Amino acid sequence: MRKIRTYIEEVVSELFEKVSWPTWSELQNSSFVVLIASTIVSLLVWLMDFTFGINPGVWKGVLGFIYNLIS
C-alpha cells in the first residue's frame, strides 16, 4: 500500500510542479491547427472515396465511370 501512495504522490507532484501547461492563447492556436489539419485530411479521404467508389452498388467512383465510358 505504501508504494501505491508514494506513486500517487509523485504523480501529483509532477503534474503540478514539473509539467509546463500551455497558456490559453497557445491552446487556442494549437486547437485551430488541429481543426484545419483534420479538415484537410477528411477532405482528402472524401476525395479518394469519391474517386475510387467504395460502394460499387451505388457509385463506382470516377474511375468506374470512366471505365464504363471506355468499355
C-alpha positions as CSV (number, residue, x, y, z in Angstrom):
1,M,0.0,0.0,0.0
2,R,2.9,2.3,0.7
3,K,4.3,2.0,-2.8
4,I,0.9,2.9,-4.3
5,R,0.6,6.0,-2.1
6,T,4.2,7.1,-3.0
7,Y,3.4,6.6,-6.6
8,I,0.3,8.8,-6.5
9,E,2.1,11.5,-4.5
10,E,4.9,11.6,-7.1
11,V,2.4,11.7,-10.0
12,V,0.6,14.7,-8.4
13,S,3.9,16.4,-7.6
14,E,5.0,16.0,-11.2
15,L,1.7,17.3,-12.7
16,F,1.7,20.4,-10.5
17,E,5.4,21.3,-10.3
18,K,7.2,19.9,-13.4
19,V,4.7,20.0,-16.2
20,S,4.5,23.2,-18.2
21,W,0.9,23.8,-19.2
22,P,0.1,25.9,-22.2
23,T,-1.4,29.3,-21.9
24,W,-5.0,29.9,-23.1
25,S,-3.6,31.6,-26.3
26,E,-1.3,28.7,-27.1
27,L,-4.1,26.2,-26.5
28,Q,-6.4,28.1,-28.9
29,N,-3.7,28.3,-31.6
30,S,-3.0,24.6,-31.3
31,S,-6.7,23.7,-31.4
32,F,-7.0,25.8,-34.6
33,V,-4.1,24.0,-36.2
34,V,-5.6,20.6,-35.3
35,L,-9.0,21.7,-36.7
36,I,-7.5,22.8,-40.0
37,A,-5.4,19.7,-40.3
38,S,-8.4,17.4,-39.5
39,T,-10.5,19.2,-42.1
40,I,-7.8,18.8,-44.8
41,V,-7.3,15.1,-44.0
42,S,-11.1,14.4,-44.0
43,L,-11.5,16.2,-47.4
44,L,-8.7,14.1,-48.8
45,V,-10.3,10.9,-47.6
46,W,-13.6,12.0,-49.0
47,L,-12.0,12.8,-52.4
48,M,-10.4,9.4,-52.5
49,D,-13.7,7.7,-51.6
50,F,-15.5,9.7,-54.3
51,T,-12.8,8.9,-56.9
52,F,-12.4,5.2,-56.3
53,G,-16.0,4.4,-55.3
54,I,-16.1,2.3,-52.1
55,N,-19.8,1.2,-52.6
56,P,-19.9,-0.4,-56.0
57,G,-23.6,-1.0,-56.0
58,V,-24.4,2.7,-55.8
59,W,-21.4,4.6,-57.1
60,K,-18.4,3.1,-58.8
61,G,-16.4,6.3,-58.5
62,V,-14.9,8.5,-61.1
63,L,-12.6,5.7,-62.2
64,G,-15.6,3.3,-62.6
65,F,-17.5,5.9,-64.5
66,I,-14.5,6.4,-66.9
67,Y,-14.1,2.7,-67.3
68,N,-17.8,2.4,-68.2
69,L,-17.4,5.1,-70.8
70,I,-14.4,3.3,-72.4
71,S,-15.9,-0.2,-72.5
